[in-house]
Amino acid sequence: MTEIKSIEKPDERRDFPRGHLEVLNMSGLVFGRATFEPGWRWTESVKDIAGTELCEVHHNGYVVEGRMRVRMRDGSEGEVGPGDVFVLPPGHDAWVVGDEPCVMFDFAGNIGDYAKA
């Protein structure tokens, strides 16, 4: 059966300091649209919610607008921006770069656990 939902009417919205996540639960897909405001950083905004030192969620994503920098557990870093598609394994910190919000879509199966208390 065909399944169609609008991100404008998410199944769930999770708010956290300087950002939020809108989630659509579908058969075989958990889709998220995340909005991170300038000044957002995972270790400052989501760490206490997750209860881990670094983000342990695997992300498959697409950046719609804004920029985000990522540092992996091993110290390696990268930056994503508009039009970038990325695969980000668990064990990272991330933060918004610049003075505009970063909006991204996440297609990872476990985004449903992100920032969930």
N, C-alpha and C positions, 0 to 999 in steps of 0.2 A: 504494500500500500504506500502511496506517495504521502510524504509528510512535509508540510510547509508551515514554518513559523516566522514571525517577524521579530527582529532584535529590538524593535521599538516596543514590543510587548514581551519582555523576558519572563521566563518562569520564576526567576529569582534575581534579586539584586543584593550584593554584599558591599557594604560601605566600610571603608577603613581610612585611617588618616591620610588626607591628600589624594584620595582616589576611590574608585569603586569598580566592581565587576558585575556585568549583567550576563546571566547564564541561560542558555536554551538547552533543555534536555530532550534529545531525540533518539530514535532507535539507532544504535550504533555510533552515535556522535554526541559529545557534549561540546557545545560551541560557546565561547565566551568573547565578549567585547569588554576590554579593560581600558579605563581612562585613568591616567596618572598625571596629577597636577605638578607644576614646577615645584621643586623642593622635595618631591617624593623619593624615598629610598626604601628598599625592601627591609633592610635591617632596622630601620626606624619606624616603619609603618605597618609591617606585616609580621615581623619576627615574633612578637609576643603572642599574636593570634595563632601562628603556626606551631610555636613551641620548639623550633629548631634554630640552630645558629645560622644556617643558610637556607635559601629556598630549595626544597627537595622535590619540587614539582617539575616534571618534564614538560617543556613547551614546544609546540609546533605553531609558529605564528606568522603573521603578516602585519607590518606596520602601516597604518593609515596616515598618521600625521605625528609630528614631533620626533624626538630622538631619545634613545636610551643607551646607556653604557652598562656593560655586564662584566663582572669579574668572577672567574671560576675559582673553585677551591684551590687549584694549583697556582693561582696568581695570574693566569693568562686573562687577557681582556679583549673585548670587541665592542663595537658600537653599531646599532641598527637605526635606520631612519626610513622615511616614507618610501614605499615600494619594495622594501626588503622583506624577503621570506626567510625565516630562520628556524633552526632546530637547536634547542637549548636543553642540555641534559641537567639533571638534578645537581645541586651543590654549587649554587651561585648567589651572588648579591647583584642588585641592579639599581640604577637611579636615573632619573630624568636629567637630560642634558639641555641647558638653555632655559628660556623663559616662556615656552609654550607647552601646553599639555601634550603628552604622548598617548596616542590612542592605537590600540592594536587588537587584532582578532587572534584568538587562540583556538586551535583545533585539536589539542592534545586530549586524550581520553581522560586524564586525571585532573583537568582544569576544574572539574566539579569539586575537588577538594581544596582549591586555592582559597586562602583567607576565610576558611570555614572554621568557626569557633567550635 
